[in-house]
Amino acid sequence: MNKTILSAILGLSLTVSSAFAASPMQVTATDGNLSYTALYTESSWMAIAVPVADLGGTVPSDLTLSAGDLDAGTTITLDGVTRQGDLVLLHVTVSRADTGRAINQTATIALNSGGQTLTTVSIPVLGAASADE
């Protein structure tokens, strides 16, 4: 009976550990000086700050990103990459096709190099609805 309980507990702990390990790391945005908890739509002045260690300790020259979990027409485009100490700053442009609707979603962003995903991060994406359409 004790083996059964121990097996159940071990199985549950492995499942919980796996679920947390698979979750994307939450990151912040920056303008180079200040830190933000979200990316704002219609912006090209923000950067996503990711620890260099999460990319394997170096900044690959062919680093790309692919953003998911956003409404159709909302995009995050990588404009450039710089290193600031132990962080990689991914300079991005955030845009959306429909500015008449507000957006408040969390983007899941895969950082890729050499055909492999190095890490996956998440960050909220916010934008107010515009009545000027």
C-alpha positions as CSV (number, residue, x, y, z in Angstrom):
1,M,0.0,0.0,0.0
2,N,2.8,2.4,0.8
3,K,4.4,1.7,-2.6
4,T,1.2,2.7,-4.3
5,I,0.9,6.0,-2.4
6,L,4.6,6.8,-3.0
7,S,4.2,6.0,-6.7
8,A,1.1,8.2,-7.0
9,I,2.9,11.1,-5.2
10,L,6.0,10.7,-7.4
11,G,3.9,10.6,-10.5
12,L,2.0,13.7,-9.5
13,S,5.2,15.6,-8.6
14,L,6.8,14.7,-12.0
15,T,3.6,15.9,-13.8
16,V,3.7,19.2,-11.9
17,S,7.4,19.7,-12.5
18,S,6.9,19.0,-16.2
19,A,4.1,21.5,-16.4
20,F,6.2,24.2,-14.9
21,A,9.2,23.4,-17.0
22,A,7.1,23.6,-20.2
23,S,5.7,27.0,-19.3
24,P,7.3,30.0,-21.1
25,M,9.4,32.2,-19.0
26,Q,7.8,35.6,-18.3
27,V,10.0,38.5,-19.5
28,T,9.9,42.3,-19.4
29,A,10.1,44.9,-22.1
30,T,12.4,47.9,-22.0
31,D,13.2,51.2,-23.8
32,G,16.8,50.8,-22.9
33,N,16.4,52.7,-19.6
34,L,13.0,51.8,-18.1
35,S,11.4,48.4,-17.6
36,Y,7.8,47.6,-18.7
37,T,5.6,44.7,-17.9
38,A,4.1,44.6,-21.4
39,L,4.6,45.4,-25.0
40,Y,2.4,48.1,-26.5
41,T,0.9,47.9,-29.9
42,E,1.8,50.5,-32.6
43,S,5.3,50.7,-31.1
44,S,8.7,50.3,-32.5
45,W,10.8,51.7,-29.6
46,M,10.5,48.7,-27.3
47,A,12.8,45.7,-26.7
48,I,12.2,42.4,-25.0
49,A,14.8,41.6,-22.4
50,V,15.9,38.0,-22.3
51,P,18.8,36.6,-20.2
52,V,21.7,35.5,-22.4
53,A,21.9,32.3,-20.4
54,D,18.5,31.3,-21.8
55,L,20.0,31.4,-25.3
56,G,22.8,29.1,-24.4
57,G,25.2,31.8,-23.1
58,T,25.8,33.4,-26.5
59,V,23.8,35.6,-28.9
60,P,23.4,33.7,-32.2
61,S,23.8,35.8,-35.4
62,D,20.8,34.1,-36.9
63,L,18.4,34.7,-34.0
64,T,14.7,34.9,-35.1
65,L,11.5,35.0,-33.2
66,S,8.0,33.7,-33.9
67,A,5.1,35.1,-31.9
68,G,1.9,33.1,-31.2
69,D,-1.2,33.4,-29.1
70,L,-2.2,36.7,-30.5
71,D,-5.3,37.8,-32.5
72,A,-5.0,37.5,-36.2
73,G,-3.4,40.6,-37.6
74,T,-1.3,41.4,-34.5
75,T,2.4,40.9,-35.1
76,I,5.7,41.2,-33.3
77,T,8.6,41.7,-35.7
78,L,12.3,41.5,-34.7
79,D,14.1,44.6,-35.9
80,G,17.5,44.1,-34.3
81,V,19.4,42.4,-31.4
82,T,21.8,44.0,-29.0
83,R,23.5,42.7,-25.8
84,Q,23.4,44.7,-22.6
85,G,25.4,42.9,-19.9
86,D,23.8,39.6,-19.2
87,L,20.6,40.5,-21.2
88,V,19.8,40.2,-24.9
89,L,17.6,43.1,-26.1
90,L,15.3,42.0,-28.9
91,H,14.2,45.3,-30.5
92,V,10.7,44.8,-31.9
93,T,7.9,46.5,-33.7
94,V,4.4,45.6,-32.5
95,S,1.5,46.2,-34.8
96,R,-2.0,45.2,-35.5
97,A,-4.4,45.3,-38.4
98,D,-7.5,46.3,-36.4
99,T,-6.9,49.3,-34.1
100,G,-10.6,49.6,-33.6
101,R,-10.5,46.8,-31.0
102,A,-8.5,46.7,-27.8
103,I,-6.0,44.0,-27.2
104,N,-4.9,42.5,-23.9
105,Q,-3.3,39.2,-24.6
106,T,-0.2,37.3,-23.7
107,A,2.2,36.5,-26.5
108,T,4.2,33.3,-26.5
109,I,7.4,34.0,-28.3
110,A,9.8,31.3,-29.5
111,L,13.4,32.4,-30.0
112,N,15.0,30.3,-32.8
113,S,18.5,29.8,-34.2
114,G,19.8,27.2,-36.6
115,G,16.3,25.7,-37.1
116,Q,16.0,25.0,-33.3
117,T,14.0,26.8,-30.6
118,L,16.4,28.0,-27.9
119,T,13.8,29.2,-25.5
120,T,10.2,30.3,-25.3
121,V,9.2,33.4,-23.4
122,S,5.9,35.2,-22.8
123,I,4.9,38.8,-22.4
124,P,1.6,40.7,-22.3
125,V,0.7,42.7,-25.4
126,L,-1.6,45.7,-24.8
127,G,-3.3,48.2,-27.1
128,A,-6.3,50.6,-26.7
129,A,-9.1,50.8,-29.2
130,S,-9.0,53.7,-31.5
131,A,-12.1,55.5,-32.5
132,D,-10.3,57.3,-35.3
133,E,-10.8,54.7,-38.1
